[in-house]
């Protein structure tokens, strides 16, 4: 049995150790296995020589590790690549069917349950809408949804499920009026232990993370992360949220709320001071549609299938862009981010319009003394929160933290 089948550790608990005893040797092997898998994932495919060069591990050590991972089915062989001299190089890739994970996005208007493979591709998914989230409704969606998705898998596939990751807003009881729930209805969340309640109902390890942080993590791992080591991230859901990436790792801050950009003050179009979430959130568009006698429900049926609501949608996009531009300039005034990434629970054509409008609005501001980041679209898309949630069990069991990974590569290539 591989050391990967042992207890779950975080990367911080798995430093490279001197092999002074059996326990240390097991921990070193577990760390090195994670490092190899992470590098193969990062670069899509890697040969044994590539891994040895990037990690500084000996060719013999890398060969032993990669043979073991291939035997377990975690790695698969690509076609040999023949060079001018010597033996052909055999690239190794992650086997997408080696590991699966459930990811759950809990929003204030809808929930998603996905089954993700080892490469981050969604294989199966379920979606449910509601007026506002309540614990019983959400728990029933998860338990019944997992049973339904399990029924579509064979026994071998079910045995490869690493866990379930929950991406949920923190402090759900806040902004009750904006959500439109009855007064006091959301107070049930104040003393509700979501992690414990889910763990008591499912046979898998459970991981919980803020929804916007999960989306940011998905962008870091599966999106633009390899190209931008530092970026500020905006995810526009029912309420806008975000994250900060520094040195290829999520920066959560002293209390874990760094990058919670929703309360950031911005100036409204009438000169009033508002919080960013009061302008650049989908609930604002929902209210605009209702005021015009239009049904806002299509906003929540499917994030990929919005209809063009015409004038109110364009107004919301322009208001959102104006507020985002101010937020990006404020963020860039503190940290010289290389990128400001914008994504959300909407189709790609809406995201493109928001980004282009934000670029235009930012150019209209006083940028003296500000080094502006690239303002770009997120690459993961509307399901970023669920994908980020699903990645939690996989990283906990098989992969290294992005920050640890990049440091190892830099150290090895710098020698």
C-alpha positions in Angstrom: 0.0 0.0 0.0 1.4 3.4 -1.0 2.0 6.1 1.6 -0.6 8.1 -0.2 -3.2 5.8 1.4 -2.2 6.8 4.9 -3.4 9.7 7.0 -4.1 13.0 5.3 -1.5 15.7 6.0 -1.2 19.3 4.8 1.9 20.2 2.8 3.2 22.2 5.8 3.4 18.9 7.7 5.4 17.2 5.0 8.8 18.9 4.8 11.8 17.1 3.3 13.4 15.3 6.2 16.6 13.5 6.7 15.9 9.8 6.4 17.0 8.9 10.0 14.3 6.3 10.6 11.4 4.4 9.1 8.7 7.0 10.0 10.8 9.8 8.5 11.4 7.7 5.3 7.7 7.2 4.9 7.0 10.9 5.3 9.8 11.8 2.8 8.4 9.3 0.3 4.9 10.7 0.8 6.1 14.2 0.2 8.1 13.3 -2.9 5.2 11.4 -4.3 3.0 14.4 -3.9 5.7 16.6 -5.4 6.0 14.4 -8.5 2.2 14.2 -9.0 1.9 18.0 -8.6 4.6 18.7 -11.2 3.0 16.3 -13.7 -0.3 18.1 -13.1 1.3 21.6 -13.5 3.1 20.8 -16.7 0.5 18.4 -18.2 3.2 15.7 -18.7 6.7 15.1 -17.5 9.4 12.5 -18.1 11.6 11.0 -15.4 14.4 13.3 -16.5 12.2 16.3 -16.4 11.1 15.5 -12.8 14.7 14.9 -11.7 15.8 18.2 -13.1 13.0 20.2 -11.6 13.1 18.6 -8.1 16.8 17.9 -7.6 15.9 14.3 -6.7 18.2 11.5 -8.1 17.2 9.7 -11.2 16.9 6.5 -9.3 14.6 8.0 -6.7 12.4 9.5 -9.4 12.3 6.2 -11.3 11.2 4.3 -8.2 8.5 6.9 -7.3 7.1 7.1 -10.9 7.0 3.3 -11.2 5.0 3.1 -8.0 2.6 5.8 -9.0 2.1 4.2 -12.4 1.5 0.8 -10.7 -1.2 2.4 -8.6 -2.8 3.9 -11.7 -2.2 7.5 -10.7 0.1 8.0 -13.7 -0.2 6.8 -17.2 2.4 6.6 -20.0 2.3 8.8 -23.1 3.9 8.0 -26.5 7.7 7.8 -26.4 9.5 10.9 -27.6 12.6 10.1 -29.6 15.6 12.4 -29.5 18.7 12.5 -31.5 20.6 10.3 -29.1 19.9 7.9 -26.3 16.8 6.1 -25.2 13.4 7.7 -26.1 11.8 9.9 -23.4 8.5 8.6 -22.1 6.2 11.4 -20.8 4.0 10.5 -17.9 0.5 12.1 -17.3 -2.0 12.1 -14.6 -4.6 9.4 -15.1 -7.9 11.4 -15.1 -9.8 8.3 -13.9 -7.5 7.6 -11.0 -9.2 9.9 -8.5 -12.6 11.5 -8.2 -13.9 14.1 -5.8 -17.3 15.7 -5.0 -17.5 19.5 -5.0 -20.4 21.5 -3.6 -21.2 25.2 -4.2 -23.7 26.6 -1.8 -25.0 30.0 -2.9 -27.7 32.3 -1.7 -29.9 31.4 -4.6 -28.7 28.0 -5.8 -26.5 25.0 -5.1 -24.4 22.8 -7.3 -22.9 19.4 -6.8 -20.2 18.2 -9.1 -18.1 15.1 -9.5 -14.6 16.1 -10.7 -11.8 13.9 -12.0 -8.1 14.0 -11.3 -7.5 16.6 -14.0 -10.2 19.0 -12.8 -12.8 18.1 -15.4 -16.4 18.0 -14.3 -17.8 14.5 -15.1 -21.3 14.8 -13.5 -23.3 17.6 -11.9 -26.6 18.5 -10.3 -28.1 21.9 -9.8 -30.9 23.2 -7.5 -32.4 26.6 -7.0 -34.2 28.1 -3.9 -35.5 31.4 -2.6 -32.9 31.5 0.1 -30.7 28.8 1.7 -31.8 26.8 4.7 -29.8 24.0 6.4 -32.4 21.2 5.9 -32.8 22.0 2.2 -29.1 22.2 1.6 -28.3 19.0 3.5 -31.0 17.1 1.7 -29.6 18.3 -1.7 -26.1 17.0 -0.7 -27.1 13.6 0.6 -29.7 12.8 -2.1 -27.4 14.3 -4.8 -24.4 12.2 -3.7 -26.6 9.1 -3.8 -27.8 9.9 -7.3 -24.3 10.6 -8.6 -23.0 7.4 -7.0 -25.7 5.4 -8.7 -24.2 6.5 -12.0 -20.7 5.1 -11.1 -19.5 1.5 -11.0 -17.9 0.0 -7.9 -14.4 0.7 -9.0 -15.2 4.4 -9.7 -16.9 4.8 -6.3 -13.8 3.4 -4.5 -11.7 6.2 -6.1 -13.7 9.1 -4.5 -11.2 11.1 -2.3 -13.8 13.2 -0.5 -16.2 16.0 -0.6 -15.3 19.7 -0.6 -17.9 22.4 0.3 -17.6 25.9 -1.0 -20.0 28.1 1.1 -20.3 31.8 2.0 -19.4 32.6 5.6 -21.8 34.5 7.8 -24.8 33.6 5.8 -27.0 35.4 8.2 -25.7 38.8 7.1 -27.3 40.8 4.3 -30.6 39.1 5.0 -32.6 42.0 3.5 -30.6 41.9 0.2 -31.3 38.2 -0.1 -35.0 38.7 0.4 -35.5 36.1 3.1 -38.0 36.7 5.9 -36.6 38.6 8.9 -34.8 36.2 11.2 -35.0 33.2 8.8 -31.2 33.1 8.3 -30.3 33.3 11.9 -30.5 29.5 12.0 -27.0 29.5 10.4 -25.4 31.3 13.3 -24.9 28.2 15.4 -25.0 25.6 12.6 -21.9 23.5 12.2 -22.1 22.8 8.5 -18.9 20.7 8.4 -20.0 18.4 11.2 -23.6 18.0 9.9 -22.4 17.0 6.4 -19.6 14.7 7.8 -22.3 12.9 9.9 -24.3 12.1 6.7 -21.7 11.1 4.1 -19.0 8.3 4.1 -16.2 10.6 2.8 -13.8 13.0 4.3 -15.3 16.5 4.3 -13.5 19.8 3.7 -15.0 23.3 4.0 -13.8 26.6 2.5 -15.2 30.0 1.8 -16.9 30.0 -1.6 -15.0 33.0 -3.1 -11.7 31.6 -1.7 -12.5 28.2 -3.4 -13.1 30.0 -6.7 -9.9 31.9 -6.3 -8.1 28.6 -5.6 -9.6 27.0 -8.7 -8.3 29.9 -10.8 -4.9 29.6 -9.3 -4.7 25.8 -9.9 -6.7 25.3 -13.1 -6.8 28.7 -14.6 -4.3 31.6 -15.1 -2.2 30.8 -12.0 0.9 29.5 -13.9 1.0 32.8 -15.8 0.3 35.2 -13.0 2.0 34.5 -9.6 0.2 37.5 -8.0 -3.3 38.6 -8.7 -6.4 40.0 -7.1 -9.5 38.0 -7.9 -13.2 39.0 -8.2 -16.0 36.4 -8.4 -19.4 37.9 -9.0 -22.1 35.7 -7.6 -25.3 36.6 -5.8 -22.8 38.7 -3.8 -19.4 39.6 -5.1 -16.5 38.0 -3.3 -12.8 37.5 -4.1 -9.4 36.5 -3.1 -5.7 37.4 -3.2 -2.9 35.4 -4.6 0.7 36.2 -3.7 3.7 34.2 -4.8 1.5 31.6 -6.4 -0.4 30.9 -3.1 -3.7 32.2 -1.7 -3.1 34.8 1.0 -5.8 34.5 3.6 -4.5 37.0 6.2 -4.6 37.0 9.9 -8.3 36.2 10.2 -8.8 34.3 7.0 -10.8 37.1 5.4 -8.1 38.7 3.2 -9.5 39.3 -0.2 -13.1 39.6 1.0 -13.5 42.5 -1.4 -17.3 42.8 -1.0 -17.3 45.5 1.7 -14.7 47.6 -0.2 -16.0 51.2 -0.4 -16.6 52.6 -3.9 -18.3 55.7 -5.2 -21.7 55.3 -6.8 -22.8 57.0 -9.9 -24.5 59.7 -7.9 -21.4 60.3 -5.8 -22.6 58.4 -2.7 -20.3 55.9 -1.0 -21.4 52.3 -1.3 -19.9 48.9 -0.6 -18.7 47.1 -3.7 -21.2 44.3 -3.1 -24.1 46.8 -3.3 -23.2 47.5 -6.9 -21.3 44.6 -8.4 -23.5 41.6 -7.3 -26.1 39.6 -9.2 -28.7 40.3 -6.6 -28.6 43.9 -7.8 -29.4 42.8 -11.3 -32.2 40.6 -9.9 -33.8 43.6 -8.2 -33.4 45.7 -11.4 -35.3 43.1 -13.4 -38.1 42.9 -10.8 -38.5 46.7 -10.8 -39.1 46.4 -14.6 -41.6 43.6 -14.3 -39.1 41.0 -15.7 -38.8 37.5 -14.2 -35.3 37.2 -12.7 -35.5 33.4 -12.3 -33.4 32.7 -15.5 -30.4 34.1 -13.6 -30.4 31.1 -11.3 -31.5 28.2 -13.6 -28.1 27.8 -15.2 -25.1 30.1 -15.0 -24.2 29.2 -18.6 -27.5 29.9 -20.2 -28.5 33.5 -19.3 -30.7 35.3 -21.8 -29.8 38.9 -22.8 -32.1 41.1 -20.7 -31.3 44.1 -22.8 -31.2 47.6 -21.2 -31.2 46.5 -17.5 -28.4 44.0 -18.1 -26.3 46.7 -19.9 -27.0 49.2 -17.1 -25.8 46.6 -14.5 -22.7 45.8 -16.5 -21.7 49.5 -16.7 -22.4 50.1 -13.0 -20.5 46.9 -12.1 -17.6 47.9 -14.3 -17.4 51.4 -12.8 -17.2 49.9 -9.3 -14.8 47.2 -10.3 -12.4 49.7 -11.8 -12.3 51.6 -8.6 -11.7 48.5 -6.6 -8.9 47.4 -8.9 -7.2 50.8 -8.6 -7.5 50.7 -4.8 -6.0 47.2 -4.7 -3.2 48.1 -7.1 -2.3 51.1 -4.9 -1.5 48.7 -2.1 0.1 45.7 -3.9 1.5 45.7 -7.4 -0.6 42.8 -8.6 0.3 41.5 -12.1 -3.4 40.8 -12.9 -6.9 41.6 -11.8 -9.0 38.5 -12.6 -12.8 38.9 -13.1 -15.1 35.9 -13.2 -18.6 35.0 -12.0 -21.7 32.9 -12.1 -22.7 33.9 -15.7 -22.0 33.0 -19.3 -18.7 33.9 -21.0 -20.3 36.6 -23.1 -21.4 38.4 -20.0 -17.9 38.1 -18.4 -16.3 39.4 -21.6 -18.6 42.5 -21.6 -17.9 43.2 -17.9 -14.1 42.9 -18.4 -14.0 45.2 -21.5 -16.2 47.7 -19.7 -14.0 47.6 -16.6 -10.9 48.2 -18.7 -12.6 51.3 -20.3 -13.7 52.6 -16.9 -10.3 52.1 -15.3 -8.7 54.2 -18.1 -11.0 57.1 -17.1 -9.6 57.2 -13.5 -6.7 59.1 -12.1 -3.9 56.5 -12.4 -1.0 58.7 -11.5 1.4 56.7 -9.3 -0.5 53.5 -9.8 1.0 50.5 -11.7 -2.1 48.9 -13.2 -2.4 45.1 -13.4 -3.7 43.4 -16.5 -7.5 43.2 -16.2 -8.4 39.8 -17.6 -11.2 37.2 -17.7 -11.1 34.3 -15.4 -10.3 31.0 -17.2 -12.3 28.6 -15.0 -15.8 30.1 -15.4 -19.1 29.9 -13.6 -18.3 26.6 -11.8 -15.2 27.9 -10.2 -16.6 27.6 -6.7 -17.6 24.0 -7.1 -14.4 23.1 -8.8 -12.4 24.8 -6.0 -14.4 22.8 -3.5 -13.8 19.5 -5.3 -10.0 20.2 -5.4 -9.8 20.4 -1.6 -9.8 16.6 -1.0 -7.5 15.9 -4.0 -4.9 18.4 -2.7 -5.2 17.2 0.8 -4.5 13.6 -0.2 -2.4 13.7 -3.4 -0.9 17.0 -4.2 1.3 19.7 -2.7 0.3 23.3 -2.0 1.0 25.6 -5.0 3.3 27.7 -2.9 5.4 24.7 -1.8 5.5 23.4 -5.3 6.8 26.6 -7.0 9.4 27.0 -4.2 10.7 23.5 -4.7 10.9 24.1 -8.5 12.7 27.4 -8.0 15.1 25.9 -5.5 16.0 23.0 -7.7 16.3 25.0 -10.9 18.4 27.6 -9.1 21.1 25.1 -8.1 
